[in-house]
């Protein structure tokens, strides 16, 4: 009987130890070097995991990584966390679950460290919570992208770049891009934009320029003709005045005023047209 009792006690202790070390139901354990794809689901990180140089770890939307105490994620290769607005990726403490014996706290896990010449990190719609350093980008030359990333309840800092802490607001989306060129526009869009610009040049500016030159030419003609007729009518006005023919002189005087009016109209038209021509060279249409 004592032997049976001792065996039973040992069995109970073994089951208890295995239960403590085993991952909770539904969580996939992660350890050592990791790369490839992490699909949507729950993962338990018992010790620090590493993305080696030349490797890529892609974490898909809806994935939740629970980190045990002092565990973390070291990135020497490329980390791509591709969360979505309605399905973010969450990296948090193992205690960040309902019914946990201990509430989640800052400093619960180490956070994400990005280091090395080949390292890169992309956090899109990602929540990083309850760590020592949320993300520590060790070298300012490292490629890093943050799109609507949220940092919350991290100990020393939520985001560090080199020797400097980057200012973030708790639980507020953070977006930044370091050492990454923005995506090039689609070739089709560029072609359409070029065509449109060409059409605008041949349309708006070209038409306005031609119209302005035509108006300027017309204004010059009107002014020139009016000036010639003004001179002719002025001679006849003087002649009739000297001859004492007041009625004829009055007629030529009225014509002179008409010539002056038309000349003024022509000059104004020329001025407006030349102004329009100047505008086409200053502004882009």
C-alpha positions in Angstrom: 0.0 0.0 0.0 2.7 2.6 0.8 4.4 1.7 -2.5 1.1 2.4 -4.4 0.7 5.7 -2.6 4.2 6.8 -3.4 3.7 5.8 -7.1 0.4 7.8 -7.2 2.1 10.8 -5.6 4.9 10.8 -8.2 2.4 10.4 -11.1 0.4 13.4 -9.8 3.6 15.5 -9.5 4.7 14.6 -13.0 1.3 15.5 -14.5 1.4 18.8 -12.7 4.9 19.6 -14.0 4.0 18.7 -17.5 0.8 20.8 -17.2 2.9 23.8 -16.2 5.4 23.5 -19.0 3.0 22.6 -21.7 1.5 25.3 -23.9 -2.1 26.2 -23.1 -4.6 24.5 -25.3 -4.7 26.0 -28.8 -1.4 27.8 -28.6 1.5 26.7 -30.7 4.8 26.9 -28.9 7.7 28.8 -30.6 11.4 28.6 -29.7 14.9 29.0 -31.0 15.2 30.1 -34.7 11.9 31.0 -36.5 11.2 31.8 -40.2 8.6 31.3 -42.8 4.9 31.9 -42.2 3.0 32.3 -39.0 -0.7 32.1 -39.9 -3.6 33.4 -37.8 -3.7 31.8 -34.4 -2.2 31.9 -30.9 1.4 31.2 -30.2 3.3 30.8 -26.9 6.9 32.0 -26.8 8.6 30.4 -23.8 12.1 31.7 -24.6 13.6 34.3 -27.0 13.1 33.4 -30.6 15.4 34.6 -33.4 15.0 35.5 -37.1 18.5 34.8 -38.4 20.3 36.9 -41.0 19.1 36.1 -44.5 15.8 34.6 -43.1 12.3 36.1 -43.3 9.5 35.7 -40.8 6.1 36.7 -42.0 3.4 37.0 -39.3 -0.1 37.1 -40.8 -3.1 39.1 -39.7 -4.9 37.7 -36.6 -1.9 36.1 -35.1 -1.4 36.6 -31.3 2.1 36.0 -29.7 2.2 35.5 -26.0 5.7 36.0 -24.6 6.7 34.4 -21.3 8.8 36.3 -18.8 12.2 37.4 -20.2 11.4 36.0 -23.6 11.6 38.2 -26.7 12.0 38.4 -30.5 15.5 39.1 -31.9 15.6 40.1 -35.6 18.8 39.8 -37.6 17.0 39.0 -40.8 13.6 40.5 -41.9 10.4 40.6 -39.9 7.2 41.3 -41.8 4.2 41.6 -39.5 1.2 42.1 -41.9 -1.8 42.9 -39.7 -5.0 44.4 -40.9 -7.2 47.2 -39.4 -9.9 44.7 -38.4 -7.4 41.9 -37.6 -4.2 43.2 -36.1 -1.2 41.1 -35.0 -0.8 41.3 -31.2 2.5 40.7 -29.3 2.0 40.8 -25.6 2.7 39.2 -22.2 1.7 35.6 -21.4 -0.4 37.1 -18.6 -2.5 39.2 -20.9 -5.4 36.8 -20.9 -8.7 36.7 -18.9 -8.4 34.8 -15.7 -4.6 35.0 -15.5 -3.2 34.6 -11.9 -1.0 37.7 -12.5 -2.1 40.8 -14.4 0.0 41.9 -17.4 2.6 44.5 -16.6 5.3 46.5 -18.2 8.7 44.6 -18.3 6.9 41.2 -18.6 8.9 40.3 -21.7 11.9 41.8 -23.5 10.2 43.1 -26.7 11.5 43.1 -30.3 15.2 43.8 -30.9 16.3 44.6 -34.5 20.1 44.4 -35.1 22.5 43.9 -37.9 23.3 45.1 -41.4 20.8 42.8 -43.1 18.0 43.4 -40.6 14.6 45.0 -41.5 11.3 45.3 -39.7 7.8 46.0 -41.0 5.0 46.4 -38.4 1.6 46.9 -40.0 -1.4 47.2 -37.8 0.5 45.6 -34.9 0.0 45.9 -31.2 3.1 45.6 -29.0 2.3 45.6 -25.2 3.7 45.0 -21.8 7.3 44.7 -22.7 10.6 46.2 -21.6 11.3 47.9 -25.0 8.5 47.6 -27.5 10.8 47.8 -30.5 14.5 48.5 -30.2 16.0 49.3 -33.6 19.7 49.3 -32.7 21.1 51.1 -35.7 19.5 54.2 -37.4 20.5 52.8 -40.8 18.3 49.7 -40.4 15.2 49.6 -42.7 12.1 50.0 -40.6 8.4 50.6 -41.4 5.6 51.2 -39.0 2.0 51.5 -40.3 -0.7 52.2 -37.7 1.4 50.4 -35.1 0.1 50.7 -31.5 2.4 50.6 -28.4 1.0 50.2 -25.0 2.3 49.8 -21.4 5.9 49.2 -22.3 8.6 49.7 -19.6 11.6 51.8 -20.6 10.3 52.8 -24.0 7.9 51.8 -26.7 10.2 52.6 -29.7 14.0 53.2 -29.7 16.1 54.0 -32.8 19.8 54.0 -32.2 20.5 55.8 -28.9 17.3 57.9 -29.1 13.8 57.2 -27.9 11.1 57.9 -30.5 8.1 59.7 -29.2 4.9 57.7 -29.4 1.5 58.1 -27.8 0.1 55.3 -25.7 -2.5 53.3 -27.6 -2.4 55.7 -30.5 -1.5 54.5 -34.1 2.1 55.3 -35.0 3.3 55.5 -38.6 6.9 56.1 -39.9 9.2 54.9 -42.6 13.0 54.8 -42.2 15.5 54.0 -45.0 12.7 52.6 -47.2 11.9 54.1 -50.5 8.2 54.7 -51.1 6.6 52.4 -53.7 7.0 53.5 -57.3 3.8 54.5 -59.0 2.2 52.0 -61.3 3.5 52.2 -64.9 -0.1 52.5 -66.2 -0.9 55.4 -63.9 2.3 57.1 -64.9 1.5 56.7 -68.6 -2.0 58.1 -68.1 -0.6 61.0 -66.1 2.0 61.8 -68.8 -0.7 61.6 -71.5 -3.0 63.8 -69.5 -0.2 66.4 -69.0 0.5 66.3 -72.7 -3.1 66.7 -73.5 -3.3 69.7 -71.0 -0.3 71.3 -72.7 -1.8 70.8 -76.2 -5.2 71.8 -74.9 -5.4 74.5 -72.3 -2.1 76.2 -72.7 -1.7 75.8 -76.4 -5.2 77.0 -77.2 -4.9 80.0 -74.8 -1.6 81.0 -76.4 -2.9 80.8 -79.9 -6.1 82.7 -78.9 -4.1 85.4 -77.2 -1.8 85.9 -80.2 -4.8 86.2 -82.4 -6.4 88.7 -80.1 -3.2 90.7 -79.9 -2.9 90.8 -83.7 -6.5 91.9 -84.0 -5.9 94.7 -81.5 -2.9 95.9 -83.4 -4.8 96.0 -86.6 -7.7 97.8 -85.1 -5.4 100.4 -83.5 -3.4 100.9 -86.7 -6.5 101.4 -88.9 -8.0 103.7 -86.4 -4.8 105.8 -86.2 -4.6 106.1 -90.0 -8.3 107.1 -90.3 -7.8 109.5 -87.4 -5.1 111.3 -89.2 -7.1 111.5 -92.5 -10.2 112.7 -90.7 -8.2 115.3 -88.8 -6.8 116.7 -92.0 -10.4 117.0 -93.4 -11.6 118.6 -90.2 -8.9 121.3 -90.3 -9.6 121.9 -94.0 -13.3 122.4 -93.5 -12.8 124.5 -90.5 -10.5 126.8 -92.4 -13.0 127.0 -95.3 -15.7 127.9 -92.8 -17.8 124.8 -93.5 -18.9 124.1 -90.0 -21.3 121.3 -90.8 -18.6 119.2 -92.6 -16.1 120.0 -89.9 -18.6 118.7 -87.3 -18.9 115.4 -89.2 -15.2 114.9 -89.3 -14.9 115.8 -85.6 -17.4 113.0 -84.7 -15.4 110.6 -86.9 -12.2 111.5 -85.1 -13.8 110.7 -81.8 -14.9 107.4 -83.2 -11.4 106.7 -84.4 -10.0 107.5 -81.0 -12.5 105.2 -79.3 -11.8 102.3 -81.7 -8.0 102.9 -81.3 -8.4 102.7 -77.5 -10.4 99.4 -77.8 -7.7 98.0 -80.1 -4.9 99.0 -77.6 -6.8 97.5 -74.7 -7.4 94.2 -76.6 -3.7 94.1 -77.4 -2.7 94.7 -73.7 -5.1 92.0 -72.5 -3.9 89.5 -75.1 -0.2 90.1 -74.2 -1.1 89.6 -70.5 -2.7 86.2 -71.3 0.4 85.2 -73.3 2.6 86.1 -70.2 0.3 84.0 -67.9 0.7 80.9 -70.1 4.4 81.0 -69.5 4.2 81.6 -65.8 1.5 79.1 -64.8 1.0 75.5 -65.6 -2.5 74.4 -66.9 
